[in-house]
Amino acid sequence: MRSFLILAVGVATACVSAPRGSQQEPHSLFNGRDLSGWHVDVPADSNVRVRNPFIVRNGMLVTLGEPRGHLITDAIYRDYRLEVEYRFPAAPGNAGVLVHASTPRALYGMFPRSIEVQMEHGNAGDFWCILEDIRVPDMERRRGPPAEWGTTEGKARRILNLTDSSEKPLGQWNTLVIEAVGRSIRVWVNGDLVNEGTDATADHGQIALQSEGSEVEFRKLLLAPMTAQTITR
């Protein structure tokens, strides 16, 4: 029988929001010392002693890749610019940044309801729809036949990015920028606009990082709200 373990629990109580067009100073989502402001959600068999796959090492936030799960912000955000600097230090791998995340373990008993911005080496900037959806130009070419589109198991959830040539060689640092404003999401990889979607089915939520089989180092997680007030849920 499969059961689930939550290594740490956080409560999301506030949503950063304000009139569009105003701007606050950016702030780091990672303090360089510990996982304050985040909680870890790792589904696992009950007869296995589960380690935390998210650690702090040499001032960096590191996902070890196993066991698989998510590091999720305690807070809920909307209308922001998120700048992420990351690298795969040892081997090409897989991970992602999930925006507008909400219900945990909503897909395959693992992934929270969200829109994933892919970080997989060679495919950075793809969208993956996880019980949320988004539209992009040239949708049929980038997602497949419309009859197959969907956000649940077995559906065409992947939306290809515009270029697979924007990433740096293995071991070098990449800069991933995500702007989530209203129901639009834009993504840059090392300065190249690699994806842009509109009409998303969510416009706010938590932010999550994946532990998905590969070690990934993060040295920057800088969020700049495009807002000027905090609204309590």
FIBAZA-39400 format. One record per residue: residue number from 1; x, y, z of N, C-alpha, C in turn. Coordinates in nm, 3 decimals, always signed. Atoms other than C-alpha are relative to their C-alpha. Layout:
BEGIN
- resi, n_px, n_py, n_pz, ca_px, ca_py, ca_pz, c_px, c_py, c_pz
- NUM, X, Y, Z, X, Y, Z, X, Y, Z .
...
END
This chain:
BEGIN
- resi, n_px, n_py, n_pz, ca_px, ca_py, ca_pz, c_px, c_py, c_pz
- 1, +0.085, -0.119, +0.000, +0.000, +0.000, +0.000, +0.088, +0.123, +0.000 .
- 2, -0.078, -0.121, +0.008, +0.132, +0.343, -0.087, -0.059, +0.106, +0.091 .
- 3, +0.041, -0.114, -0.081, +0.119, +0.626, +0.160, +0.092, +0.116, -0.034 .
- 4, -0.074, -0.119, +0.037, +0.264, +0.975, +0.153, +0.060, +0.065, +0.122 .
- 5, -0.069, -0.068, -0.107, +0.511, +1.167, +0.363, +0.025, +0.144, -0.039 .
- 6, -0.035, -0.139, +0.019, +0.533, +1.543, +0.392, +0.112, +0.030, +0.098 .
- 7, -0.115, -0.023, -0.086, +0.878, +1.633, +0.524, -0.014, +0.128, +0.080 .
- 8, +0.023, -0.125, -0.072, +0.777, +1.985, +0.619, -0.128, +0.059, -0.052 .
- 9, +0.129, -0.055, +0.040, +0.450, +2.171, +0.611, +0.002, +0.150, +0.016 .
- 10, +0.014, -0.144, -0.007, +0.394, +2.536, +0.530, -0.141, +0.039, -0.033 .
- 11, +0.136, -0.046, +0.025, +0.073, +2.736, +0.519, +0.007, +0.128, -0.082 .
- 12, +0.001, -0.119, +0.085, +0.018, +2.981, +0.235, -0.112, +0.091, +0.045 .
- 13, +0.101, -0.088, -0.059, -0.160, +3.282, +0.379, -0.014, +0.132, -0.070 .
- 14, +0.006, -0.133, +0.060, -0.087, +3.583, +0.163, +0.029, -0.007, -0.148 .
- 15, -0.023, -0.007, +0.144, -0.092, +3.675, -0.201, +0.053, +0.137, -0.033 .
- 16, -0.059, -0.128, +0.037, +0.139, +3.946, -0.332, -0.075, +0.053, -0.121 .
- 17, +0.083, -0.052, +0.108, -0.083, +4.167, -0.546, -0.019, +0.149, +0.016 .
- 18, +0.026, -0.143, -0.003, -0.148, +4.528, -0.640, -0.030, +0.050, -0.140 .
- 19, +0.030, -0.051, +0.132, -0.240, +4.757, -0.927, +0.115, -0.024, -0.098 .
- 20, -0.103, +0.030, +0.099, -0.052, +4.651, -1.239, +0.067, +0.129, -0.044 .
- 21, -0.076, -0.116, +0.044, +0.222, +4.885, -1.350, +0.085, +0.057, +0.111 .
- 22, -0.085, -0.040, -0.110, +0.355, +4.956, -1.001, +0.107, -0.107, +0.019 .
- 23, -0.109, +0.095, -0.011, +0.675, +4.787, -0.892, +0.066, +0.012, +0.136 .
- 24, -0.073, +0.003, -0.123, +0.854, +4.683, -0.573, +0.142, -0.045, -0.028 .
- 25, -0.136, +0.049, +0.012, +1.219, +4.608, -0.513, -0.002, -0.153, -0.003 .
- 26, -0.006, +0.147, +0.001, +1.308, +4.248, -0.599, +0.054, -0.053, +0.132 .
- 27, -0.052, +0.064, -0.120, +1.374, +4.008, -0.313, +0.025, -0.146, -0.030 .
- 28, -0.037, +0.139, +0.023, +1.532, +3.666, -0.295, -0.097, -0.093, +0.071 .
- 29, +0.082, +0.103, -0.063, +1.313, +3.364, -0.228, +0.084, -0.100, +0.078 .
- 30, -0.093, +0.090, -0.068, +1.622, +3.188, -0.090, +0.102, +0.084, +0.076 .
- 31, -0.087, -0.085, -0.083, +1.823, +3.332, +0.199, +0.145, -0.044, +0.004 .
- 32, -0.138, +0.047, +0.005, +2.141, +3.132, +0.129, +0.042, -0.084, +0.118 .
- 33, -0.037, +0.073, -0.122, +2.129, +2.956, +0.468, -0.088, -0.122, +0.025 .
- 34, +0.092, +0.109, -0.030, +1.819, +2.740, +0.500, -0.122, +0.012, -0.090 .
- 35, +0.118, +0.004, +0.087, +1.477, +2.665, +0.348, -0.116, +0.078, +0.059 .
- 36, +0.105, -0.086, -0.052, +1.286, +2.933, +0.535, -0.085, +0.054, -0.114 .
- 37, +0.092, -0.049, +0.102, +0.977, +3.035, +0.339, -0.045, -0.107, -0.098 .
- 38, +0.034, +0.111, +0.088, +0.949, +2.694, +0.170, -0.044, -0.120, +0.085 .
- 39, +0.025, +0.130, -0.061, +0.807, +2.352, +0.254, +0.018, -0.108, -0.105 .
- 40, -0.035, +0.112, +0.086, +0.893, +2.012, +0.110, -0.115, -0.100, -0.003 .
- 41, +0.106, +0.100, +0.016, +0.637, +1.767, -0.028, +0.056, -0.116, -0.082 .
- 42, -0.059, +0.118, +0.066, +0.773, +1.420, -0.111, -0.088, -0.121, +0.022 .
- 43, +0.071, +0.128, -0.012, +0.540, +1.127, -0.178, +0.100, -0.114, +0.008 .
- 44, -0.095, +0.111, -0.016, +0.709, +0.806, -0.064, -0.070, -0.119, +0.063 .
- 45, +0.051, +0.119, -0.066, +0.644, +0.449, +0.044, +0.024, +0.011, +0.150 .
- 46, -0.009, -0.015, -0.145, +0.581, +0.428, +0.418, +0.111, -0.083, +0.061 .
- 47, -0.104, +0.086, -0.057, +0.842, +0.153, +0.466, +0.140, +0.045, -0.039 .
- 48, -0.130, -0.054, +0.041, +1.123, +0.370, +0.330, +0.029, +0.125, +0.082 .
- 49, -0.039, -0.122, -0.070, +1.312, +0.626, +0.534, +0.036, +0.103, -0.106 .
- 50, -0.013, -0.098, +0.108, +1.284, +0.933, +0.316, +0.091, +0.114, +0.043 .
- 51, -0.086, -0.116, -0.026, +1.558, +1.193, +0.302, -0.061, +0.121, -0.068 .
- 52, +0.041, -0.125, +0.064, +1.500, +1.554, +0.213, +0.085, +0.021, -0.125 .
- 53, -0.079, -0.017, +0.121, +1.604, +1.597, -0.152, +0.042, +0.144, -0.027 .
- 54, -0.036, -0.141, +0.017, +1.642, +1.974, -0.109, +0.091, +0.042, +0.115 .
- 55, -0.098, -0.036, -0.102, +1.952, +2.097, +0.076, +0.062, +0.135, -0.034 .
- 56, -0.081, -0.119, +0.023, +2.166, +2.407, +0.115, +0.146, -0.042, +0.005 .
- 57, -0.141, +0.040, +0.010, +2.527, +2.360, +0.005, +0.081, +0.115, -0.058 .
- 58, -0.087, -0.109, +0.045, +2.794, +2.628, -0.023, -0.079, +0.123, -0.042 .
- 59, +0.081, -0.118, +0.028, +2.530, +2.899, -0.016, -0.096, -0.014, -0.115 .
- 60, +0.092, +0.025, +0.110, +2.331, +2.740, -0.297, -0.112, -0.092, +0.045 .
- 61, +0.109, +0.094, -0.018, +1.994, +2.569, -0.296, +0.021, -0.113, -0.100 .
- 62, -0.028, +0.116, +0.085, +2.043, +2.217, -0.433, -0.114, -0.099, +0.009 .
- 63, +0.089, +0.114, +0.002, +1.793, +1.958, -0.542, +0.082, -0.122, -0.041 .
- 64, -0.080, +0.120, +0.023, +1.946, +1.610, -0.525, -0.061, -0.092, -0.106 .
- 65, +0.065, +0.080, +0.104, +1.694, +1.460, -0.768, -0.078, -0.118, +0.051 .
- 66, +0.069, +0.113, -0.061, +1.591, +1.169, -0.547, -0.001, +0.018, +0.151 .
- 67, +0.128, +0.042, +0.055, +1.353, +1.110, -0.385, -0.068, +0.115, -0.073 .
- 68, +0.066, -0.101, +0.082, +1.123, +1.293, -0.620, -0.111, +0.070, +0.078 .
- 69, +0.100, -0.079, -0.068, +0.898, +1.569, -0.502, +0.017, +0.147, -0.033 .
- 70, +0.002, -0.143, +0.029, +0.864, +1.945, -0.476, +0.035, +0.082, +0.123 .
- 71, -0.024, -0.103, -0.100, +0.991, +2.240, -0.278, -0.092, +0.115, -0.036 .
- 72, +0.111, -0.089, +0.031, +0.700, +2.482, -0.253, +0.004, +0.122, +0.092 .
- 73, +0.003, -0.120, -0.083, +0.681, +2.842, -0.134, -0.119, -0.004, +0.094 .
- 74, +0.112, -0.013, -0.093, +0.471, +2.905, +0.172, -0.099, +0.106, -0.051 .
- 75, +0.083, -0.111, +0.046, +0.341, +3.225, +0.011, -0.056, -0.026, -0.139 .
- 76, +0.063, +0.000, +0.133, +0.115, +3.268, -0.291, +0.034, +0.132, -0.068 .
- 77, -0.043, -0.119, +0.074, +0.224, +3.511, -0.563, -0.082, +0.019, -0.127 .
- 78, +0.058, -0.034, +0.130, +0.075, +3.690, -0.860, +0.073, +0.121, -0.053 .
- 79, -0.059, -0.117, +0.066, +0.205, +3.946, -1.110, +0.143, +0.023, +0.045 .
- 80, -0.139, -0.009, -0.043, +0.578, +3.898, -1.078, +0.095, -0.038, -0.114 .
- 81, -0.111, +0.042, +0.084, +0.910, +3.850, -1.252, +0.094, -0.082, +0.086 .
- 82, -0.086, +0.089, -0.075, +1.116, +3.555, -1.131, +0.126, -0.029, -0.082 .
- 83, -0.128, +0.027, +0.066, +1.485, +3.531, -1.221, +0.070, -0.113, +0.073 .
- 84, -0.060, +0.121, -0.056, +1.648, +3.192, -1.166, +0.133, -0.025, -0.068 .
- 85, -0.127, +0.044, +0.056, +2.014, +3.102, -1.212, +0.026, -0.142, +0.048 .
- 86, -0.012, +0.142, -0.033, +2.073, +2.727, -1.225, +0.100, -0.068, -0.091 .
- 87, -0.084, +0.084, +0.087, +2.301, +2.459, -1.360, -0.014, -0.147, +0.042 .
- 88, -0.015, +0.142, -0.027, +2.328, +2.082, -1.387, +0.150, -0.024, +0.017 .
- 89, -0.145, +0.001, -0.021, +2.671, +2.032, -1.228, +0.071, -0.124, -0.051 .
- 90, -0.068, +0.125, +0.030, +2.738, +1.670, -1.321, -0.042, -0.063, -0.133 .
- 91, +0.051, +0.068, +0.120, +2.517, +1.534, -1.598, -0.127, +0.068, -0.046 .
- 92, +0.126, -0.058, +0.048, +2.232, +1.650, -1.822, -0.117, -0.058, +0.079 .
- 93, +0.106, +0.049, -0.086, +1.915, +1.629, -1.620, -0.132, +0.069, -0.022 .
- 94, +0.137, -0.047, +0.011, +1.558, +1.726, -1.556, -0.041, +0.069, +0.130 .
- 95, +0.058, -0.073, -0.112, +1.380, +1.972, -1.327, -0.100, +0.098, -0.060 .
- 96, +0.094, -0.099, +0.051, +1.127, +2.252, -1.353, -0.036, +0.100, +0.108 .
- 97, +0.059, -0.100, -0.089, +0.981, +2.566, -1.202, -0.149, -0.001, -0.027 .
- 98, +0.145, +0.005, +0.013, +0.608, +2.537, -1.139, -0.059, +0.132, +0.051 .
- 99, +0.064, -0.125, -0.039, +0.405, +2.858, -1.134, -0.151, -0.023, +0.017 .
- 100, +0.144, +0.010, -0.028, +0.048, +2.915, -1.013, -0.035, -0.137, +0.059 .
- 101, +0.023, +0.132, -0.061, +0.079, +2.595, -0.808, -0.104, +0.010, +0.110 .
- 102, +0.104, +0.002, -0.104, -0.210, +2.497, -0.583, -0.012, -0.140, +0.058 .
- 103, +0.027, +0.131, -0.061, -0.352, +2.151, -0.502, +0.120, -0.093, -0.013 .
- 104, -0.115, +0.090, +0.009, -0.061, +1.920, -0.413, -0.039, -0.137, -0.053 .
- 105, +0.016, +0.139, +0.046, -0.021, +1.578, -0.578, -0.124, -0.021, -0.085 .
- 106, +0.123, +0.004, +0.079, -0.299, +1.652, -0.823, +0.013, -0.089, -0.123 .
- 107, -0.023, +0.082, +0.119, -0.141, +1.456, -1.111, +0.099, -0.109, +0.034 .
- 108, -0.084, +0.116, -0.027, +0.008, +1.106, -1.085, +0.037, -0.014, +0.148 .
- 109, -0.032, +0.006, -0.142, -0.001, +1.145, -0.706, +0.129, +0.069, +0.035 .
- 110, -0.131, -0.063, -0.017, +0.306, +1.366, -0.741, -0.002, +0.151, -0.025 .
- 111, -0.018, -0.137, +0.046, +0.268, +1.697, -0.928, -0.114, +0.089, +0.047 .
- 112, +0.107, -0.092, -0.038, +0.078, +1.995, -0.786, -0.064, +0.064, -0.122 .
- 113, +0.071, -0.073, +0.105, -0.182, +2.164, -1.000, +0.078, +0.129, -0.030 .
- 114, -0.092, -0.110, +0.033, +0.023, +2.425, -1.189, +0.023, +0.006, -0.150 .
- 115, -0.059, -0.003, +0.134, +0.187, +2.529, -1.513, +0.150, -0.008, +0.019 .
- 116, -0.144, +0.019, -0.016, +0.541, +2.399, -1.534, +0.077, +0.070, -0.110 .
- 117, -0.100, -0.050, +0.094, +0.823, +2.590, -1.699, +0.116, -0.099, +0.006 .
- 118, -0.096, +0.109, +0.006, +1.052, +2.310, -1.807, +0.144, +0.051, +0.011 .
- 119, -0.144, -0.027, -0.007, +1.423, +2.312, -1.714, +0.082, -0.117, -0.056 .
- 120, -0.073, +0.117, +0.049, +1.514, +1.974, -1.864, +0.105, +0.042, -0.102 .
- 121, -0.110, -0.036, +0.090, +1.850, +2.000, -2.040, -0.037, -0.030, -0.145 .
- 122, +0.037, +0.012, +0.140, +1.782, +2.059, -2.409, -0.141, +0.042, -0.031 .
- 123, +0.141, -0.036, +0.021, +1.417, +2.156, -2.357, -0.045, +0.114, +0.089 .
- 124, +0.035, -0.106, -0.095, +1.431, +2.454, -2.122, -0.097, +0.099, -0.064 .
- 125, +0.099, -0.096, +0.049, +1.126, +2.677, -2.163, -0.127, -0.062, -0.053 .
- 126, +0.128, +0.064, +0.032, +0.867, +2.419, -2.264, -0.101, +0.029, +0.110 .
- 127, +0.107, +0.001, -0.099, +0.531, +2.451, -2.089, -0.051, -0.143, +0.016 .
- 128, +0.074, +0.122, -0.027, +0.377, +2.147, -1.922, -0.125, +0.039, +0.079 .
- 129, +0.128, -0.036, -0.063, +0.009, +2.183, -1.828, -0.039, -0.109, +0.099 .
- 130, +0.031, +0.094, -0.107, -0.074, +2.018, -1.496, -0.133, +0.042, +0.064 .
- 131, +0.135, -0.036, -0.041, -0.451, +2.054, -1.450, -0.027, +0.150, -0.008 .
- 132, +0.021, -0.138, +0.042, -0.407, +2.416, -1.557, +0.038, +0.006, -0.146 .
- 133, -0.024, -0.005, +0.144, -0.391, +2.530, -1.918, +0.044, +0.140, -0.040 .
- 134, -0.046, -0.126, +0.056, -0.246, +2.806, -2.134, +0.002, -0.014, -0.151 .
- 135, +0.000, +0.001, +0.146, -0.258, +2.903, -2.500, +0.122, +0.074, -0.052 .
- 136, -0.114, -0.064, +0.064, +0.033, +2.992, -2.728, -0.029, +0.016, -0.149 .
- 137, +0.014, -0.008, +0.146, +0.061, +3.107, -3.091, +0.045, -0.132, -0.063 .
- 138, -0.037, +0.121, +0.073, +0.085, +2.822, -3.341, -0.017, -0.124, +0.088 .
- 139, +0.024, +0.103, -0.102, -0.068, +2.593, -3.081, +0.002, -0.142, -0.058 .
- 140, +0.009, +0.135, +0.053, -0.135, +2.296, -3.307, +0.137, -0.055, -0.036 .
- 141, -0.134, +0.047, +0.035, +0.222, +2.277, -3.435, +0.081, -0.034, +0.124 .
- 142, -0.083, +0.015, -0.119, +0.365, +2.303, -3.085, -0.058, -0.095, +0.103 .
- 143, +0.063, +0.088, -0.098, +0.117, +2.081, -2.900, -0.059, -0.126, -0.061 .
- 144, +0.058, +0.116, +0.064, -0.022, +1.840, -3.156, -0.147, +0.023, -0.034 .
- 145, +0.141, -0.013, +0.041, -0.379, +1.773, -3.278, -0.088, +0.048, +0.116 .
- 146, +0.085, -0.054, -0.107, -0.641, +1.970, -3.081, -0.078, -0.105, +0.077 .
- 147, +0.077, +0.104, -0.068, -0.836, +1.654, -3.004, +0.079, -0.066, +0.113 .
- 148, -0.083, +0.064, -0.101, -0.542, +1.537, -2.794, +0.038, +0.094, +0.114 .
- 149, -0.038, -0.095, -0.105, -0.497, +1.855, -2.589, -0.074, -0.031, +0.130 .
- 150, +0.062, +0.018, -0.130, -0.566, +1.834, -2.219, +0.100, +0.028, +0.110 .
- 151, -0.085, -0.031, -0.115, -0.425, +1.880, -1.871, +0.010, -0.115, +0.098 .
- 152, +0.002, +0.115, -0.090, -0.470, +1.534, -1.722, +0.079, -0.116, -0.061 .
- 153, -0.078, +0.115, +0.044, -0.311, +1.191, -1.757, -0.041, -0.044, -0.141 .
- 154, +0.024, +0.049, +0.134, -0.276, +1.071, -2.115, -0.028, +0.106, -0.104 .
- 155, +0.028, -0.108, +0.093, -0.344, +1.411, -2.272, +0.130, +0.068, -0.044 .
- 156, -0.116, -0.075, +0.049, -0.108, +1.632, -2.474, +0.017, +0.124, +0.087 .
- 157, -0.018, -0.107, -0.098, +0.012, +1.851, -2.188, +0.123, +0.085, -0.030 .
- 158, -0.125, -0.070, +0.029, +0.346, +1.959, -2.334, -0.019, +0.099, -0.115 .
- 159, -0.001, -0.102, +0.105, +0.377, +2.282, -2.534, +0.145, +0.037, -0.027 .
- 160, -0.142, -0.019, +0.032, +0.712, +2.306, -2.712, +0.040, +0.146, +0.004 .
- 161, -0.053, -0.136, +0.001, +0.930, +2.611, -2.670, +0.035, +0.044, -0.142 .
- 162, -0.030, -0.056, +0.131, +1.045, +2.833, -2.956, +0.142, -0.030, -0.047 .
- 163, -0.138, +0.031, +0.036, +1.412, +2.736, -2.946, +0.062, -0.093, +0.102 .
- 164, -0.074, +0.088, -0.089, +1.624, +2.457, -2.802, +0.149, +0.032, -0.002 .
- 165, -0.142, -0.035, +0.015, +1.951, +2.641, -2.870, +0.044, +0.109, +0.096 .
- 166, -0.029, -0.113, -0.088, +1.942, +2.893, -2.587, +0.075, -0.038, +0.126 .
- 167, -0.067, +0.042, -0.122, +2.092, +2.685, -2.308, +0.151, -0.001, -0.017 .
- 168, -0.146, +0.004, +0.001, +2.460, +2.696, -2.214, +0.048, -0.144, +0.018 .
- 169, -0.052, +0.136, -0.015, +2.686, +2.390, -2.214, -0.011, -0.050, +0.144 .
- 170, +0.012, +0.064, -0.130, +2.659, +2.146, -1.926, +0.105, +0.054, +0.096 .
- 171, -0.090, -0.050, -0.103, +2.810, +2.281, -1.604, +0.004, +0.150, +0.009 .
- 172, +0.004, -0.145, -0.004, +2.767, +2.646, -1.696, -0.135, +0.047, +0.055 .
- 173, +0.121, -0.055, -0.060, +2.509, +2.871, -1.532, -0.095, +0.053, -0.107 .
- 174, +0.106, -0.051, +0.086, +2.181, +2.939, -1.712, -0.086, +0.099, +0.079 .
- 175, +0.094, -0.095, -0.060, +1.948, +3.231, -1.644, -0.137, -0.022, -0.062 .
- 176, +0.139, +0.022, +0.039, +1.577, +3.152, -1.661, -0.084, +0.112, +0.060 .
- 177, +0.085, -0.108, -0.047, +1.336, +3.445, -1.637, -0.145, -0.033, -0.036 .
- 178, +0.143, +0.025, +0.019, +0.962, +3.396, -1.593, -0.076, +0.124, +0.042 .
- 179, +0.091, -0.108, -0.034, +0.714, +3.682, -1.607, -0.142, -0.055, -0.002 .
- 180, +0.138, +0.046, -0.012, +0.370, +3.582, -1.482, -0.084, +0.120, +0.041 .
- 181, +0.079, -0.122, -0.022, +0.137, +3.881, -1.516, -0.142, -0.025, -0.050 .
- 182, +0.136, +0.033, +0.039, -0.237, +3.838, -1.516, -0.008, -0.146, -0.042 .
- 183, +0.011, +0.137, +0.050, -0.313, +3.530, -1.724, +0.099, -0.027, -0.113 .
- 184, -0.106, +0.020, +0.099, +0.001, +3.562, -1.939, +0.128, -0.045, +0.069 .
- 185, -0.130, +0.045, -0.050, +0.335, +3.388, -1.888, +0.100, +0.011, -0.114 .
- 186, -0.109, -0.009, +0.097, +0.656, +3.475, -2.074, +0.126, -0.056, +0.062 .
- 187, -0.119, +0.069, -0.049, +0.982, +3.283, -2.045, +0.120, +0.034, -0.088 .
- 188, -0.127, -0.022, +0.069, +1.340, +3.376, -2.136, +0.103, -0.098, +0.054 .
- 189, -0.115, +0.080, -0.039, +1.646, +3.149, -2.131, +0.124, +0.069, -0.053 .
- 190, -0.122, -0.071, +0.036, +1.977, +3.334, -2.130, -0.027, +0.114, -0.098 .
- 191, +0.034, -0.118, +0.077, +1.809, +3.639, -2.280, -0.086, -0.023, -0.121 .
- 192, +0.085, +0.031, +0.115, +1.615, +3.459, -2.555, -0.144, -0.025, +0.047 .
- 193, +0.140, +0.029, -0.028, +1.235, +3.471, -2.544, -0.033, -0.137, -0.059 .
- 194, +0.016, +0.138, +0.047, +1.160, +3.097, -2.563, -0.144, -0.049, +0.010 .
- 195, +0.140, +0.040, -0.005, +0.790, +3.081, -2.477, -0.084, +0.117, +0.049 .
- 196, +0.092, -0.107, -0.038, +0.491, +3.308, -2.437, -0.142, -0.052, -0.014 .
- 197, +0.136, +0.050, +0.003, +0.138, +3.210, -2.346, -0.097, +0.098, +0.062 .
- 198, +0.106, -0.086, -0.051, -0.191, +3.380, -2.270, -0.120, -0.086, +0.040 .
- 199, +0.125, +0.067, -0.037, -0.536, +3.292, -2.135, +0.024, -0.120, +0.092 .
- 200, -0.022, +0.108, -0.097, -0.392, +3.075, -1.857, -0.124, -0.015, +0.088 .
- 201, +0.118, +0.027, -0.082, -0.655, +2.914, -1.639, +0.023, +0.035, +0.147 .
- 202, -0.029, -0.051, -0.135, -0.483, +3.050, -1.324, +0.083, +0.126, -0.015 .
- 203, -0.080, -0.123, +0.003, -0.329, +3.387, -1.242, +0.074, +0.023, +0.130 .
- 204, -0.075, -0.012, -0.125, -0.180, +3.324, -0.897, +0.019, -0.139, +0.058 .
- 205, -0.025, +0.127, -0.066, -0.043, +3.048, -0.681, +0.138, -0.003, +0.061 .
- 206, -0.134, +0.018, -0.055, +0.264, +2.913, -0.511, +0.099, -0.025, -0.113 .
- 207, -0.108, +0.031, +0.092, +0.599, +2.864, -0.682, +0.069, -0.125, +0.053 .
- 208, -0.059, +0.126, -0.044, +0.757, +2.518, -0.674, +0.120, -0.036, -0.088 .
- 209, -0.115, +0.055, +0.069, +1.089, +2.361, -0.769, -0.008, -0.151, +0.007 .
- 210, +0.012, +0.145, +0.006, +1.111, +1.998, -0.874, +0.129, -0.071, +0.041 .
- 211, -0.104, +0.102, -0.010, +1.327, +1.714, -0.755, -0.044, -0.111, -0.094 .
- 212, +0.051, +0.089, +0.106, +1.301, +1.502, -1.069, +0.112, -0.082, -0.062 .
- 213, -0.097, +0.097, +0.049, +1.590, +1.260, -1.092, +0.140, +0.053, -0.025 .
- 214, -0.130, -0.058, +0.033, +1.881, +1.502, -1.139, +0.041, +0.102, +0.104 .
- 215, -0.051, -0.104, -0.089, +2.102, +1.716, -0.920, +0.004, +0.133, -0.075 .
- 216, +0.003, -0.134, +0.058, +2.048, +2.085, -0.989, +0.041, +0.099, +0.109 .
- 217, -0.041, -0.105, -0.092, +2.215, +2.384, -0.824, -0.067, +0.131, -0.038 .
- 218, +0.060, -0.132, +0.019, +2.038, +2.718, -0.781, +0.082, +0.102, +0.080 .
- 219, -0.070, -0.105, -0.073, +2.235, +3.030, -0.694, -0.077, +0.132, +0.004 .
- 220, +0.085, -0.119, -0.006, +1.964, +3.288, -0.758, -0.145, -0.040, -0.020 .
- 221, +0.146, +0.011, +0.013, +1.586, +3.291, -0.705, -0.055, +0.136, +0.040 .
- 222, +0.030, -0.140, -0.029, +1.501, +3.659, -0.731, -0.137, +0.035, -0.056 .
- 223, +0.136, -0.032, +0.041, +1.139, +3.769, -0.739, -0.024, +0.150, +0.011 .
- 224, +0.033, -0.142, +0.003, +1.032, +4.119, -0.838, -0.150, +0.013, -0.022 .
- 225, +0.144, -0.018, +0.018, +0.662, +4.180, -0.773, -0.028, +0.119, -0.090 .
- 226, +0.044, -0.110, +0.086, +0.497, +4.392, -1.039, -0.124, +0.060, +0.066 .
- 227, +0.113, -0.037, -0.082, +0.266, +4.503, -0.757, +0.051, +0.078, +0.119 .
- 228, -0.044, -0.082, -0.113, +0.269, +4.715, -0.443, -0.080, -0.018, +0.127 .
- 229, +0.070, +0.022, -0.125, +0.047, +4.564, -0.177, -0.018, -0.149, +0.021 .
- 230, +0.022, +0.140, -0.034, -0.020, +4.236, -0.003, -0.145, -0.019, +0.040 .
- 231, +0.140, +0.031, -0.029, -0.370, +4.089, +0.005, -0.006, -0.133, +0.073 .
- 232, +0.016, +0.124, -0.075, -0.457, +3.828, +0.267, -0.114, -0.082, -0.059 .
- 233, +0.104, +0.090, +0.056, -0.653, +3.529, +0.147, -0.124, +0.000, +0.088 .
END
